Amino acid sequence: MAYRMEHDLLGEHIVEGDAFYGVHTVRSVENFGITGRRVHPSWIHAMGDVKHACAKTSHELGAWADDPKKAEAILCACREVADGDFDEQVPIDPLQGGAGTSLNMNINEVIANRALELLGLEKGSYDRVSVLDDINYQQSTNDVCPTAAKIALIRQIDAFLPALKTLELMLRRKAAELDSVVKVGRTQFQDAVLTTLGFEFKAYAEALLRDFERFVRVRKDLHCVNLGGTAIGTCVSASHEFVAQVVPHLAEITHFELKQADDLIDGTQNLDVFSTVSGALKTLSLSLIKMCTDLRFMSSGPQAGIGEISLPARQAGSSIMPGKVNPVIPEAMTQACFLVIGHDTTVSYAVSQGQLELNAFLPLIADCLLNDLDMMRKACTMMTHHCIEGIVANVDKCRAGVASSTALITAMVERIGYDRACAIGIEAADEGKSVKQKLLELGLLDEATIDALTGAEAVRSTMKR
């Protein structure tokens, strides 16, 4: 049939005949068309897992005992949703009112109609499999949606962390490769003391390692869920046995070490753990922006700028300036980081606006975080293989910078004293000579000694560990 008629508390509405969703989903599509996107697939799959755990628990406690075929059809439909078989049957916009009720009802309808199909019945035959009395049995949007969002985030973090670790390891590899290249270290954009490119790249890796460890910690926090709390954490309409058993069943299904919140009221109304995830993403973004800005600065020019390193040429940089190549990969990464930082502000506001017993803005929070983790996974992979892996040092440019900079004279202070070193630096600048040239003219040090004091081994030896 082309269409079927369904009804809810607002009255009747037509639904496409072959759709697995129903009237609640149709109304949501009509109401919320803000982004033109759909709910993130990982949240849909996690909803299938949660529904599976709830149905399995209810069935073991006696639900559908007189109708085993119905029970098996429901359980099978839940598993299929979790496996991603019905993603296209979730057409709702990610930004929706109702704290996720549209998502919950969409999933309920899909599972009910798929179960009906497995039983050989027409879609919409809800007297046989009820969207609410069967699929939503002993549940509420209030506990199902936040629990599924946490499971989805755990999975997204698990997918993201290998990309972050690969980027960190590539930076360490590059640090080892460039360990012997001495260059001018700068503070406030001014020449300071000598360092090596190896030290710089190792510092980037250390920052990303801390970011990695932050995600590992916040991942553990996401294991605490409020499933079983039903409406606002009161456990209304759920049996004591169901409340006690449903989270262990979900842990078994997902293979995550989930635990039920000690205080289900708190676990339902307070979404601070999501702001912690957002904070980890923001802090990572700050680390990456710093690194990308450094790379653009060190590769600037290249002839008329700093030019200490060369980034891989990825595309022509101008439609009018011949031969120009831009640092497009660090630029793209930086833009992704800007977006994450903006989303962190969004998530912060959304978490703070969970008035009284429930936060209505969970859909926005989940949409920001799930998409940000997806984006940063791709961005880190891009940065690793399209930029860091192919960076090369412009050794001659680094050497020339060392020879001409007052940073070189700092390495001589122990030999000639601070005041003498300062005077030589000023004289060299006034006469348009390099510091090295001035030292040789004055006969204070021979070339071999200067090279030894400013070589990679000497720079590394200044490190006390």
N, C-alpha and C positions, 0 to 999 in steps of 0.2 A: 504494500500500500504506500502511496505517496506521502500521506500524512496520517497521524493518529491524534486523537484528542485526549489531553490529560487535564487534570485539575489540581489546584492547591487551594490554600485558604483565600486567595484573591479571586478565584474563579477558574474558568476553563481557558485553555490555550492550546493551539495546535503545535505539534512537534513533528519533525521529519520522521517518516515512517521507519526508516532504516537506522535512525540514530540510537545509540545506546544511552545517551543522556536523555533527560526528560524536562518537564516544565520548569523546574527550579533553575536548571542550567540556561534554558531559553530566556527566562526573565533576567538572569545575570548578564547574558550577552547583550540584551536590549538596554540594560541599565548602565553597564560599565564598558565603555569602549575607549578608554583614555589613552592607552599606550599603543594599541595596535599589535601588541605582543601577547603571548600566552604564558601561563604559569610555567615556571622552570620544570623541565622533565624530572629532575631529581626529587622535587617535592611531590610530584604525582606518584612516582615509584615508591617513595617512603610512605605515602598515604596508603598505598596498596599493602605494604608490610604491616602498618598499624591496623588496618581493617582485618587483615589475615589473623593477626594476634588476637584481636577482639573476638572474631568469629570462632577461632579455635578454642579460646578460653570458654566462651559461652556454650559451645557444643559439648565440651568435656564436662561442663556443669549441668548438662541436661537439655539445652536448647535443641529443638528439632529432633529430639530423640525418636519421635514417632514418624519422622520423615527423613531418613538418612540420605536419600537422593538429593533432597533440597540442601541439606547440610554440605554434601560434597560439592554440589554445584556452586554454592556460595564460596566455599573455600577455594575452589579452582578459579573462580572469577577473581578473587582477591589476589591470588598468585599471579594471574595473567596481567593484572593492572601493575603489580610490583615489577613484573618483567618488562614492562614498557609496551605491551601489546595494544594498549588503548590510549596512547598519548594523544592521538588525533581526536579522540572523543572528549577531550577536555579543552573546549574552545574559549573558556572564560579569560578575561583580562586579569593580569596579576594585581592591578590596583582595584580593589573591590571593598565596599563597605561590609560590615558585619563580622569582622575579626576572622574571616576565613570561612564563613558559613556557605558562601557560594562554592568554594572548592570542596568542602565537605559534602554538600548535597550533590554536586556534580559526580564525585567519586561514588557516592552511595547509589546514584541512579545508574551509572555505568555497571557497577557490580550487580545490581539487581537485574538489569536487563540482560546482561551476559549470563547470569544464572538461569534466567527464564529461557534463554536460547538453548543452553545446555540441557534444560529439561524438556525441550521440544515445544515450548510455548511462545506465543507472540510477545513482542516487546510491549511493555505497558500493562501487562497482566499482574498488577501489583497485589491483587487479592491472593495470589499464590506466593509471590516473594515481595515483601513490602520494603520500600526504600527506607522507611524509618523504623518500623517495628522489628524488622529482621536485620538489615544491613547496619543501621545505626544503634542497634540494641546495646544498652548499657554504656553508651558513649555520648559525648557532646563535642561540638566544634571546639569548645574551650580547652579540652584536653587532647583531642585527636590532632588538631592542626599544629600546635606548638611542638608536640612530640615528633610529628613527622618532619617538621622544619629542622629540628635538631639532628635527626637521623640523616636528612639530606645534607646538612652542613658538614657532618662528620665525613660523609662520603666525598663531598667536594673538597674538603681539606685533604683527605687521603689521595685524591687525584692530583691536587695542587702541589703537595709537598715534594714529590720526586722532581718536579720541574724547578722548584726553588733550590733543592739540594744540588741538582746538576749545575745550576748557575753558580752556586757557591764553589763547587769543586772546580769548575772551569776557571773561576777567578784565582783559585789557589794554583792551578796549573800555570796560568799566565803569570802569576807572581813568581813562581820558580823559574819560568822561562826568562823573565826580565830582571832577575835578581841582581845581575851584575851591571845594569845600566844606571849609572849615577846621573842625577839631574838636580836642578835647583828646587828645593822645597820652598813653599810660599805660605805666608800668613798675611791676611788682609790684602791678598793679591800682590803682595810685595815680596821680593827676594828675601829669604830667611836663612836657612842652613841647607846643607847638602843632604839628599836622601837618595833612594833608588826607586825606580818604577816598581820593583818587587815589593818594597814596603807599602807603596800606595795600594797596589792590587790586593795584597794580603789584608790590609785594613778593610777594604770593601767586603772581602770574604768573611771576615770576623763579624762585621755588622749583620750580614745575611745569616750567619750561623745563629746569632742571637734571635733574629726574626724567626728562624726555623723552630727554635726551642720555644718561643712564645706560642706558636701554633700548636705545638705538641701539648703544651699545658692547657690551652683553651679547649683543645679537642677533648681532653678528659672532663672538663667542666660540662660539656654538652651531653655527657652520658646520664646526667640527672634529668629525669622527665616527669611530667605530671599526669601521665596516662592513668586512668582509673579515677581521677578527680571529678570527671564529668563537669557539670555546670559550676563554675567559679571555684572548683576544688572541694565541693561539699560531698562528692560521691553520690549525689542524689540519683535515684533510679538504677544504681549499680549495687549488686550484692557484695557482701563482705568477701566472699570467696573470689569473686571476679576481681575486685580491687587488689587482692593479695596475689593473684596468679597472672594477671595480664602482662605485667612488665617482664617477669621471667620468660613468658612465652615470646614476647617481642625480642628479648635478648637472644633467645635461641634462634629465632628466624633471621635476625640481622647479623648474628655473630659479633655483636658489640656488648661490652660489659655495662649494660644499662642498669640503672637503679632508680627506684621510685623516690621522688622528693619526700623528705621527712615531713614537710609541711605542705600539703597540696594546695592550700589557699595561697601561700607565698609562691609556690611553684607555678600557679596559674596567672596571678596578677602581675608578677615582677619578671621582666624580660631582660634583666641586666646582663645575663650571659651573652646575649646577642650583641650588646654594646662592647663586650670584651673581644668578641670575634672581630667586630668592626675596628676596634682599637689596634688589634694585631695587624690588620690589613693597612690601616693608616700608618702605623710605625714602619712597616715594611716599605710603604710607598715613600716615606721620607728618606729612608736609607737609599732607595733606588734613585730618587730625584737627585740626591747629593752626588751619587756616583755618576749618573748620566751627565750632570752639569760639569763635573770634573773632566769627564771624557771629552765633552764638546770643547771645553776650555783648552785642554792639553793638545787637542788635535786642531786647534783653530789656525787659520791661515790658508793653507799650510805655509806658503812662502813668507807672507807678511805677518804671520801671527806667531803663536807659541810653537806649534808644530812638533812637539816632542814625541807624539805617537801618530800613527796613521790608522784610521778606522777602515774597515772593509768598504770599498765602493759598492753601493747597492743599486744606485740609479743616478741618472743625470740630474743635476741639481738646479738647472735653470732653463727656461725657454728662451732666454736672451743672452746670458753670459756664458760664452764658450768655455768648456773645460771645468765648470764649477761642479763640485760634488759635495753634497750636504750630509751632516751627521743624522740621517733620517731615522735610524733605528733608536738611538737615544732619545730623539725627539718624540717618536711614537710611544716609547716606554714612559716618558715623562707625562705625556697626555693621559695615558691610562692611569698613572698615579694621581694626577689631578682629579680625575673622575672618582677614584676611590676616596680621596680626601673629601670631596663634595658629598659623596654618599655617607661618609662617616658622620658628617653634620646632620644629614637627613635621618640616619639611624638614631643618632643621639636625641633628636627632637621626638622621633616616634617612640622610643623607649620611655622618654620622660612623660609622654602623654597617655599613659595607661591608667586613666582615672578609675578610682575605686577598685572594683573587683576584676576587671578584665581590660586588656589592652586591645583596642579595636584596630590598631595599625600594624599588626603582625604581618599581613600580606606585603606591605611596603618594606618592612624590615627584611623579610625572607627574600624578596625579589632583589633588593640591593646586594645582599651578602652572597647569595648563590651566583648571581651574574658577575659580581666582582671576583669571586674565586675562579670562575671560568675564565674571565678576562686576564687575570694575573697569571694563571697557568700558561696561557698562550703567549702572554707578553714575556714571561721569563724564558720560555723556550725560544722565542724570537731573539731575545737579547743574547742568549748563550751562543746560538749557532750563527746568527747574522751579524754579530758585533764582536763580543769578547773573544771568541775563538780565533778570529782573524786579525786581531790587533797586532801591529808590529811597532817596534821602537825605531824612531829616527835617531840613531846613535850619534851621528855627527852633529845634529841640532842640539841634542842634550849636552854633548861635550863642549860645544861652543858656548852654550848658555852657562855652563859651569865656569869656563875660563873667564868669561866677561863679567860675571856677577859678583857682587859683594858677598854673596854666600860663600864663595871660595875663601875669602879672607878670614871668615869665622873659623875655618879649619886651621888657620895659622896662629890663632890667638895665643895658644900655649907656647908657641915658639918665639913670637916677636912681641907679645903683649897687646893689650886691648887698645891703648891709645895709639900706638904705632900702626896697628892694623887699621884702625878707623881713619887715620890720616892718609894711609896708602889708598884706601878705598875712595876717599874724596879726591885725591890727586889723580887717580886713574880715570875717574869720571870727568874731571875738569879737562884732562888732556885728551880725552877720547880714546883711551887705551884700555885694554883688558887688565883686570887685576893681576892675572898671571904674568902678562907682559911687564907690568910695573915692578912686580917682585923680582923678575929676572934682571931688569935694568938696574935696580938698586943692589943687586947681588946678595940679597938677604937669604935666598934659598935657591938651590939649583933646580933644574927642570925635573930631574928624577925624584927629588924630595917632594916637590909640589905635587907631582903625579901620584906619588905614594900616599901622601896625606889626603888626597881627594879621590882616591880610587875606591872601588866597591868594597874592598876588604876593610879599608880604614873607616868608611861610613858604617859598615856593619858592626865594626868593633866598638862603635860608640853606644851600641845597644848593650845594656847591662845583663840581658838574659836572652 
